[in-house]
């Protein structure tokens, strides 16, 4: 019956029958030979049918053995690789392929599997050890880079332009020397560092404007304080603030002590200052009467400064003026002496240079004093301002012509 069934199943059952044959009691001598002959004949028929099957199975298992040994060789070739990511992927592909290969020749199952597993384990053990070491290195690198970030962020708003620019460039060099950090941290810290550096260098490109803005802030605060002292238009019964004059003078002093600004930048602030002080004077005139914040005092001082500059102009462009200063008297005397040709050429040149230096100092002193003057109604201020500016401009034009002739 077994000769007509599946070959592999028949062979298995035949081996089981052989074991049973050995275990049963011996048959009577008269029947033993006959029974064995029948059993042997049936056994041979089964094995004849299974012979081709087992030959094919042996060939397949040998082929499987060859395939697995090839995978082992490929895995063993990768065990010492340090290309961790690509090699890990390659070994995982080998492991997946291993599972698709059938059984190998009997007696080799354990040895080939242990070789393959050992090769895979060696690589992944090395990879794990390297990862542990790299995690420590990444942590150290992260600490170093975070220190650079902290310094760069501190310098981002610096106004020590050249010093800070040099230091940030050095930080960028140091950054490149530091090794990698964990991948999930790398982009975050790089963006922080780059943002800090970019912020500084964007400000560096516009450093002149940044400097002006910083200087404006000092004067802006003083003007805003004066404006805050003016009550609302409908607050007709608002009491005068305590120590008004002292507070106005303190704010005005801070404004005047502010850093120098370009004229076109300073003009709007100066107008606001003038308007604020005029508003305070109009509201509480007695608090400022005859002080340097009194508009009438300002007008008299302006007229005096205008006359002072105009007297220093060439004779054909100045108006008569009285109460000359010592420098002005000296200038007039030297001009008269030169006109009369009473001095030698060398002495005349020296005298001319001395006159120019003295008069230039007078003009610059007048310009400085003009900037510190108190408030005045714009309609009164403008003609005086125009005369003063025109006189100063003509003086310096005269100076340039003199230097060109020298």
Beta strands, then each sheet from edge to edge (+ up, - down):
end
